[in-house]
Amino acid sequence: MGTGGTATLGPVFDSPRPAVVVALPGTGSDAHFARRAFEPACTARGLELIAVDPEPGAVIAGYLAALDTAAARGPVLAAGISLGAAVALEWAGRRATEDVAGVIAALPAWTGPDTAHCPATLSASVTAAQLRAEGLEPVVTRMRASSPRWLADALTRSWRSQWPGLPDALEEAAQYKWPEATLLDTLAVPLAVIAAADDPVHPVAVGREWARRAPRSVITEITLDELGADPAVVGRLGLRYAR
């Protein structure tokens, strides 16, 4: 519905001002893209941003460690894209509320541990297998031929930077069990969801479900063209609900 289409499903962000914003990339992505997505809006609001690079072999553990470290400084606004959104949500749901200013979840891909039909899980698993069988560059070439230019450029950079650990990182993502519905139902902190209405890997229905379930939530729907033209749209939309 575009960046103007926002449905308010509950109270918006009214928690204490974040001490820091921690941005977690999606599967196969990197801190560079997370920074592009969130840094302009953070800078405009005078908020410090920590964009976390994935650690192949310990992606989830690295994300959680970065969030825990940041929480020692005060309330964290946990922001994530795809897999990063799920980890941010799970971390926030299990921390004391005084540690969490809220969650920004961009492009959530699934709900619940049964990921047999999750497009993002299947994509990560297939890509990991192709990388192990063929090596990096043939898979990059095929990805570039089938992806929008902005996404192809972003993944080419991040995949090359994570090689040769990339297959391990993708397999870890493929094995990840997405947040249970009950975690969303009982989430005590505000949640801003940004979903792409035309994204087959991150179905818009999942974003709508997350926003519908979370007691204090808002959702904004964009298009992949909007995201590609300006990744900072994610931060602007998420942070406009924060103090």
N, C-alpha and C positions, 0 to 999 in steps of 0.2 A: 504493500500500500504506500510505500515511499516514506521518507523521513518525517513527513508531517503526520503520519497516521499512528497515534499513540493511544493505547487503551490503558486506563488506570484501573487496576484491579484491587487496589488497597492503598494504604498510606505509603507515600513515597519516602525517600531517604530523609530521615529526621534524626539519625544517630549523631553522636559527637563527630566533629571534624576529624577526618583520618589523619593519623600521624604520617602515614606513607601509603602509597598505592603500589601493590605488587601485581605485575602483569605476567601471565603465564601463557606461552604460545600453544598452538594446537599441534596435532600430530605432524611430524616432519617439518614443522616451521621452526622459527628461532626468535631470539630476543629482538633482532632487528625489526621484524614485522610487528611484534608486540609493541615495540617503542613507537613505530609509525602510527599504530592504532590508538595509543593512549597518551603519548607524551604531549602533543599539542594542547589537548584539553587540560592535562595536569598543569602544564606551564601557565596556562591562562588563569588557573585557579590558585596558583602558588603552592601546588602540591608536589612533593617529591615522588618520583616514579622509580621503581626498581623493576626492570624487565629481566626476566630470568631465562637463561639459555638452558635447553635440555641437556642432560648428561646421559648419553647413550649407555644403556645398562642400568640406569638408575633415574629414569625420567621422573617418575612419580615421587620417589624419595627426595630427589633434588628440589622439586616444586614445594613439597611439604616443608622441607628444611628451610627454604627461603621464606616461606610464610611464618614459620615459627620464629625465625630470627627477627623478622620485621616486627612481630607482635611484642617483642621485648621493648620496643620503643613507644608503643601506644597502639590505639585502634588501627587496624589494617582494613583498607578497602581492597578486597581480593577481586581481581579482574582477570578474566581468562577468555580464551577463544577456543571453541571446540573442546578437545581434551582438557585444555587449561581451564575452561569454564567448569567442567565437571570436578576437577581437583579443587578449584576454588570453593565450589559449593560444598563439597564434602568436608573440607577443612573448616569452613565457617560453621557448618552444622554441628561440628564436634568440639568447637572451642567455646570458652566462656563468652557470653555476649559482650562483655566489656573489651574483649580483644578484637572485636570485629565491627567495623563501621558499616559494612554491607558487602554485597557481591554484585559484580557486573558479569553477566554470562552472555557472551556473544557466540552465536551459532552452536547451541547445544545439539548433540547428535542423537541422544538416546536416553531412555529412562529404564533403570533396572538392570540386574546382572545377566539376564538372558539376552545376549547380543548376537544370537545366531542370524538374525535378519537385520542387524544394524549396518547400514551402508558404509559408515566410516570404519567400522571394524573390518568389514570385508575388504575395503580398499586398502587398508594398512597391511592386512595379511597377504593379499595378492602382490602388492608392491614389494614387500619384504622378500617374498619368494622369488620374484623376478630379479631383484637386485642380487640375491645370492647366486642365481643361476647365470645371469648375464653380465653382471658388473654394473657400475654406475652409469656410464655415459650412454649406452644403448637405451636404458630405461628413462634417463633424462630426455633423450631425443624423442622417444615415444610420448612421454608426458607433455612435452612442449607442443607436439603436433595436435594434441587433443584438449588443450587447456586454453582459457583466455590468456592474453599476453601478460597481464598484470600478475596472474597466479603463476604462470610458467616462469616468469622472471624471479618471483619470490621463492618458489620451490627450488629452482635451479641453484640459487645462492645458498639456501639453507641446506639442501641435500648435499651439495659439495662440501660445505663447511662441516657437516656431521659425518662424512665418509671417513673411514670405513665402518664406523659404529652405527650408521643409519639403519641397516636391517634390524639390529638389536633394538633400537629405539622404536621402530615401527611394530615389531613383534610384541614389545611391551605394551604399546598402545592397543594392539589387537586383543590382548589378553585382559585388558582393563575391564572391570565390572562397573558399569555406570551407576550413578546414585539411585538408590531405591526411592520409590514414590513417597514412602513414609518420611524420608528425610526432607523432601520438599514440603510435605504437609505440615511438618513441625518446625520449619525454619523460623528462627526467632529474629532474624535480622532482615533488613530490606534487600530485595532482589530486583535488579533491572536486567531484563532480557532483551537482547537484540537478535532478531531472527531474520533470515533472508527468505523471502517468499518464494524464490525460484531456485533454491539450492537443493539438489537431490541427495547430496551427501549429509546435509544437516537439515532434515525435513522441518518445515515451518510448524508442522503439527506438534513437534517435540517442544519447540520454544513456547508455543501456546499452552501446552500442558504444564510446563514448568511455571509459567506465570499464573496459570489458573490454580495450581496447587499451593503455591507459596502464599502465606497469609498477607504479606506486605510486599506487593510486587507491581511492576509496570512492565509493559512490553512495547517495543517499537519494531515494526517490520520494514525492512529495506529490500533492495534488490542487489544481486551480485554486481551489476554494473555500477551501482552507487558505491559499493565497497571497493571495487577495483579502481574507480576514478579518484577516490579519496579515502584511504583506510582510516584516517582520523575521524571519520563519521562515527566509528564505534565509540571512541572516547567521548566525543561531544554528546552523543545520545545517552550514554551511560552516566556520565558525570553531571549532566544537567539536573539530575535528581538528587545530587549530593549538595551539602552545604558549601 
